């Protein structure tokens, strides 16, 4: 899965254009949102998403491999424990949000290292 990041300077109007553009290109959104004029969406096909956004004049798009991790959202402190695991592994976190299945989407500099850290923590 991939996180795509792009500017959404006009709030709902920008998101409407982004959503229509991606929908017409057959790109589904698995999670995401917008904060301070920047939209992030979790997609399966970053190439198709980037092409559609760029062709519509809505880019540029930054696409990064995302780590999607299970989080027991009902357990107090679960997010803190997950972030401690990442910190202890030296992972640089650029952003995080939830997908439609209540999993954490982690935007990191090194997705492979983050995935390994999360998996190792789950196996202990």
N, C-alpha and C positions, 0 to 999 in steps of 0.2 A: 504494500500500500504506500501511497505517496501523499504528502502534504503539498498543496499548491498555495502560494501566497501571492496576492495581488492587491493593488490599491482599490479602495471602494470609497472614493471621496464624497459621493452623494448619498450615502446611507442606503435606505431602502431602494431608491432608484437604481443605484449601482448594483445592488444585490439582485434586483429584478432582471437587469440586463445579463449579469453573470449567470444566474440560474437558467434563464431562457437559452442563452448561448450554449451552455453545457448540456442542457436537456436536448436541444436540437442536434447536438453532436453525439448523443447517446451516452454521455458521461454521467453516471450516477454519483450522488454525493452521499458518502457514508458517515459524515460528521463534519463539524466545523462551526464557524461563526465569524463575526466581525467585531473588532475592537479598534477604537480610535482611527477609523478610516482604513483599516487593513483587514482584508478577508483571508481566512484560512479555510481550506476544505480538504477533506480526506477523500482521495479518489484511487481507483484501481489502475487507471491508465493516464499517467501524467503526460505522456506525449500527446495523446488525443486532446486532453484538456488544454494543454499549452497551445497547441495548434489552433483550436477553436477560439480561445480567448484572444490570441494574437491576431487571427484573421478578422475578428470582430472589432479590433482596435481598442481592446480593453486591457491590453498588457502594459508593461511586461509582466511575466509570470516567473516566480521562483519556485522550482519543484525540488523537493527533498524526499529521500526515503524516510518514511515515518516508522516508528516502533509503536505497535499497538499491543498494549499490555493489560492483562486482567487486573482489576483492583476491587477488593471487597469493599464497596462503597458504604456498606452498612456497618463496617467495623471502624469505630472511632480511632483516628490516628493512622489509618491505612495510607493516606496520601503522604504523610510525613515519613512513614517507614519507606515508601517507595522512593521518595526524593533523597533520603539518607543513603539508600543503596546506590543511587546514581552518583551522589556526591562522593561517597567512599570509593567508587570506581573511577573517579576523575572525569565523569561525563559532563560536558557543557550542555545545559538545557537551554534551548532558544525559545521554547514555548510548549504549552500543553493544553489539551482540551479533551472532551469526551466524544466518543462516537455514538452511533445510534444504539449500540448494544451495551452502553455504559462502561466501556473499556477506556483506558487512558490512551490518548494519542500523544506521543512524545516526539517533539521536534528537537533533534539533537545534532551536534556536529559529527558524531561518529555512531551511526545507527547500528553497526555490527557490534561494537563494544557495549552499547546500551542494551541491545537485545541479549547479549551474553550475560550481562550483569543481572538483568531482570530474571532470566531463566535460571541462573545459578541460585538466586535468592529464593525462587519458588520451589526448587528441589531440596532445600534444606529444611 
